[in-house]
């Protein structure tokens, strides 16, 4: 029977595309189950060292897992309380914010009338039509799902995390015995590398988020922007969504800063702060903290984030990068799949020491000899 490498390329490509299609459909249809499970998997990998440390101190396994999850809940609750206190200050100024928005809205209406000769009545009709379409899109079961979905995830997350940590050995054994005995060592190496990649990615991501929030806060406080701390934290959280989150955070901060202080110097200052922070994040924090283990090129990252968002919303966008990193580890280790690992990675044939570089050099040398 011919091996996978001996099959025609179109045969292998059709199987690959079919597998990707089935996987995408499964994620889209089962996102209510798969997304909380994937989030719990990331949390379980992150809490594994904590559980291991507690067990080494003589704590029973069940108690160690419970304490590790309790620690995570306390940390997340602290962040939530901090955000709620900041939001309470924001809500106190909502009347002032409404007045500023109303004034800005009137200014925009006058500008549109002067520039495009659109009457106030026509503008109102356009606005009412947009509001009606928005309300129609939010009615029905989708709105209920938007509300109950996060609540269900919060309820299931600690349960899934506990069970994944408790049955970790059984699940690893299950994955290993799926393959032939001669492949057991390689499968174990892949699983160990995936664990290291995910652990480093999650820890690095949390560290990067804290640094971005601090840098944003310093810059916005120096400019005297209202709600600087709240906006900095929100921007850092949105930055967890690669590439797209930073743009959304910048736009949101500029809008709120413009409403509260429409001076051009403040708006330009906010842009400058976010550009500097994004430059530091992309060129210093990400390469040193996050990308040391997750070597994914920018093109695949952006496409992966968009595909993840289309399949599973914001959670899919967040989970896309670790999912791609896991696939790259698998592709690099599985015979016949190395080409896909190259496609996901960020190395080019021009880099010395790269396998592709050596192959390209041999091909060029062979061409010169002939």
C-alpha positions in Angstrom: 0.0 0.0 0.0 1.6 3.4 -1.0 2.6 5.7 1.8 1.1 9.2 2.1 4.1 10.8 0.5 3.8 8.5 -2.6 0.1 9.5 -3.2 -0.6 12.1 -5.9 -0.5 15.7 -4.7 -4.1 16.4 -5.6 -5.1 13.3 -3.6 -3.4 14.5 -0.5 -4.6 18.1 -1.0 -8.2 17.0 -1.4 -8.0 15.0 1.9 -6.4 18.0 3.6 -9.1 20.5 2.4 -11.9 18.0 3.3 -10.4 17.6 6.8 -10.2 21.4 7.3 -13.8 21.8 6.1 -15.1 19.2 8.5 -13.2 20.7 11.3 -14.5 24.2 10.5 -18.1 22.9 10.4 -17.6 21.1 13.7 -16.3 24.2 15.4 -19.1 26.4 14.0 -21.9 24.0 15.0 -20.4 22.9 18.3 -18.9 26.2 19.5 -21.1 26.3 22.6 -19.4 23.1 23.8 -16.0 23.4 22.2 -15.2 27.0 23.2 -15.6 26.6 27.0 -13.7 23.3 26.7 -10.8 25.0 24.9 -10.7 27.9 27.3 -10.7 25.4 30.2 -7.8 23.5 28.5 -5.7 26.7 28.4 -6.5 27.4 32.0 -5.7 23.8 33.0 -2.3 24.0 31.3 -1.7 27.3 33.1 -2.7 25.9 36.5 -0.8 22.7 36.1 2.4 24.0 37.7 0.4 25.4 40.7 -1.3 22.0 41.2 2.1 20.2 40.8 3.7 22.5 43.4 0.8 21.9 45.9 1.0 18.1 45.4 4.8 18.2 46.1 4.0 19.9 49.4 1.9 16.9 50.4 -1.6 18.3 49.5 -4.1 15.7 48.1 -4.6 15.9 44.4 -8.3 16.9 44.6 -7.5 19.6 47.2 -4.6 20.8 45.1 -6.7 21.2 42.0 -9.4 22.9 43.9 -7.0 25.4 45.5 -5.4 26.1 42.1 -8.8 26.9 40.6 -9.7 28.9 43.7 -6.6 31.0 43.2 -7.5 31.6 39.6 -11.0 32.7 40.6 -9.6 35.1 43.2 -7.3 36.7 40.7 -10.1 37.0 38.1 -12.5 38.3 40.7 -9.9 41.0 41.7 -9.6 42.1 38.1 -13.4 42.2 37.8 -13.7 44.2 41.0 -11.1 46.7 39.9 -12.9 47.1 36.5 -16.2 47.6 38.3 -14.9 50.3 40.5 -13.5 52.1 37.4 -16.8 51.6 35.6 -18.7 53.1 38.6 -16.8 56.3 38.2 -17.5 56.2 34.5 -21.3 55.8 35.1 -21.3 58.8 37.5 -20.3 60.9 34.6 -22.8 59.5 32.1 -25.0 62.6 32.1 -22.0 64.7 31.2 -21.0 62.2 28.6 -24.5 62.3 27.1 -24.3 66.0 26.8 -21.0 65.9 25.1 -22.2 63.2 22.7 -25.3 65.3 21.9 -23.2 68.3 21.2 -20.8 66.3 19.0 -23.8 64.7 17.2 -25.2 68.2 16.4 -21.8 69.3 15.1 -21.6 66.3 12.8 -25.1 67.0 11.5 -24.2 70.6 10.7 -21.0 69.5 9.0 -22.8 66.8 6.9 -25.5 69.4 5.8 -22.8 71.9 4.8 -20.5 69.5 3.0 -23.0 67.1 1.4 -26.2 69.2 1.3 -28.2 66.5 3.2 -31.0 68.0 5.2 -31.6 67.3 8.9 -34.8 65.4 8.1 -33.0 63.1 5.7 -30.3 62.5 8.2 -32.9 61.5 10.8 -34.4 59.1 8.4 -31.1 57.4 7.8 -30.4 57.2 11.5 -33.9 55.7 12.2 -33.4 53.2 9.4 -30.0 52.1 10.8 -31.5 51.8 14.3 -34.4 49.7 13.1 -32.0 47.3 11.2 -29.8 47.0 14.3 -32.8 46.2 16.6 -34.1 43.6 14.1 -30.7 41.9 14.0 -30.6 41.8 17.8 -34.1 40.4 18.3 -34.9 36.7 18.8 -32.8 33.9 20.1 -29.5 35.5 19.1 -29.8 38.2 21.8 -30.7 35.5 24.4 -27.6 33.6 23.3 -25.4 36.7 23.6 -26.5 37.0 27.2 -26.6 33.3 28.3 -23.5 32.3 26.4 -21.0 34.1 28.6 -22.9 33.0 31.7 -22.8 29.4 30.7 -19.1 29.6 29.9 -18.3 31.1 33.3 -20.3 28.3 35.0 -18.7 25.5 33.0 -15.1 26.9 33.0 -14.1 25.8 36.5 -15.9 22.5 36.1 -14.1 21.7 32.9 -10.8 22.9 34.3 -11.1 20.7 37.4 -12.0 17.6 35.3 -9.2 18.2 32.8 -6.7 18.5 35.6 -8.1 15.4 37.4 -8.2 13.2 34.4 -5.0 14.6 32.8 -3.1 11.3 33.0 -6.0 9.3 31.5 -6.4 11.7 28.7 -2.7 11.7 27.9 -2.7 7.9 27.9 -5.7 7.9 25.6 -3.9 10.1 23.1 -0.8 7.9 23.2 -2.6 4.6 22.7 -4.5 6.0 19.7 -1.2 5.5 17.7 0.9 2.5 17.1 3.4 1.6 19.8 6.5 2.6 17.7 5.1 6.1 17.5 4.5 6.4 21.3 7.8 8.3 21.9 7.1 10.8 19.2 3.5 11.4 20.3 4.8 12.0 23.9 7.3 14.5 22.5 4.6 16.3 20.6 2.3 16.5 23.6 5.1 17.8 25.8 6.0 20.4 23.2 2.4 21.5 22.9 2.1 21.9 26.7 5.3 24.0 26.8 4.1 26.2 23.9 0.7 26.8 25.3 2.1 27.4 28.8 4.6 29.9 27.6 2.0 31.6 25.3 -0.6 32.1 28.1 2.0 33.3 30.7 3.6 35.6 28.1 0.2 36.9 27.0 -0.8 37.8 30.6 2.6 39.5 31.1 2.3 41.4 27.9 -1.3 42.5 28.8 -0.1 43.9 32.1 2.8 45.8 30.5 0.5 47.2 27.8 -2.0 48.4 30.4 0.7 50.1 32.4 2.2 51.8 29.4 -1.2 53.0 28.2 -2.1 54.3 31.6 1.2 56.2 32.0 0.7 57.9 28.6 -3.0 58.7 29.0 -2.5 60.0 32.6 0.3 62.2 31.3 -2.2 63.7 28.8 -4.8 64.2 31.4 -7.4 62.0 29.6 -10.5 61.1 31.7 -11.0 57.5 32.6 -7.3 56.9 31.7 -6.9 53.7 33.9 -10.2 52.2 32.7 -9.4 52.9 29.0 -5.9 51.5 29.5 -7.1 48.2 30.9 -9.9 47.8 28.3 -7.3 48.6 25.6 -4.9 46.0 27.0 -7.7 43.4 27.2 -8.7 44.1 23.6 -5.1 43.8 22.6 -5.4 40.1 23.5 -7.1 39.8 20.1 -4.0 40.0 17.8 -3.8 42.9 15.3 -7.6 43.7 15.3 -7.9 44.3 19.1 -5.3 47.1 19.0 -7.2 48.9 16.3 -10.5 48.6 18.1 -9.0 49.8 21.4 -7.4 52.8 19.7 -10.7 53.8 18.0 -12.7 53.4 21.2 -10.2 55.5 23.3 -10.1 58.2 20.6 -13.9 58.4 20.5 -14.3 58.8 24.3 -11.4 61.2 24.5 -12.9 63.3 21.7 -16.3 63.4 23.3 -14.8 64.5 26.7 -12.1 66.8 25.3 -12.5 67.7 21.6 -9.2 69.6 21.4 -7.0 68.5 18.6 -3.9 68.3 20.9 -5.6 65.6 23.1 -6.7 63.6 20.1 -3.3 63.7 18.5 -1.7 62.8 21.9 -3.9 59.8 22.3 -2.9 58.6 18.8 0.8 59.1 19.6 0.5 57.2 22.9 -1.1 54.2 21.3 1.3 54.2 18.3 4.3 54.3 20.7 2.8 51.6 22.9 1.9 49.4 19.9 5.5 49.9 18.6 6.9 48.8 21.9 4.5 45.9 22.1 5.1 44.6 18.6 8.9 45.1 18.6 9.9 44.5 22.2 7.2 42.8 24.3 5.8 40.3 21.8 9.2 39.1 20.5 10.7 38.7 24.0 7.7 37.5 25.9 5.2 35.9 23.6 6.8 35.0 20.3 9.8 33.2 21.8 7.8 29.9 21.7 4.9 30.7 19.3 6.6 31.2 15.9 3.7 32.1 13.7 3.9 34.5 10.7 1.8 37.6 10.6 -0.2 36.6 7.6 -1.4 33.3 9.1 -2.1 35.1 12.4 -4.4 37.7 10.8 -6.2 35.2 8.7 -6.5 32.8 11.7 -8.0 35.6 13.9 -10.6 36.4 11.2 -11.5 32.8 10.6 -11.7 32.2 14.4 -14.0 35.2 14.7 -16.2 34.0 11.9 -16.5 30.5 13.5 -16.8 31.3 17.2 -16.9 35.1 17.7 -14.5 36.9 20.1 -13.6 33.6 21.9 -12.6 32.1 18.5 -10.4 35.1 17.8 -8.6 34.7 21.1 -8.2 30.9 20.7 -7.0 31.1 17.1 -3.3 31.8 17.9 -2.8 28.9 20.4 -4.7 26.6 18.1 -2.4 27.5 15.2 0.6 27.1 17.4 -0.6 23.6 18.3 -1.1 22.7 14.7 2.4 23.9 13.8 3.9 21.7 16.5 2.0 18.7 15.1 2.8 19.5 11.5 6.5 19.8 12.2 6.6 16.4 13.7 4.3 14.4 11.4 5.7 12.9 8.2 4.1 14.4 5.1 2.8 17.5 7.0 6.0 19.5 7.3 5.0 21.7 4.4 2.1 23.0 6.4 4.4 23.6 9.3 6.6 25.8 7.1 3.5 27.6 5.9 2.5 28.5 9.4 6.0 29.4 10.6 7.9 32.7 10.3 11.1 31.3 8.9 12.1 32.0 5.3 14.5 30.1 3.0 16.9 33.1 3.1 17.7 32.6 6.8 21.0 30.6 7.3 20.6 27.4 9.2 17.1 27.0 8.0 16.3 23.6 6.4 14.6 25.4 3.5 17.7 27.6 3.0 19.9 24.5 2.7 17.5 22.8 0.3 17.2 25.9 -1.9 21.0 26.2 -1.9 21.3 22.6 -3.0 18.7 23.2 -5.8 20.5 26.3 -7.0 23.9 24.5 -7.0 22.4 21.5 -8.9 20.9 24.0 -11.5 24.3 25.7 -11.9 26.0 22.3 -12.5 23.6 21.2 -15.1 
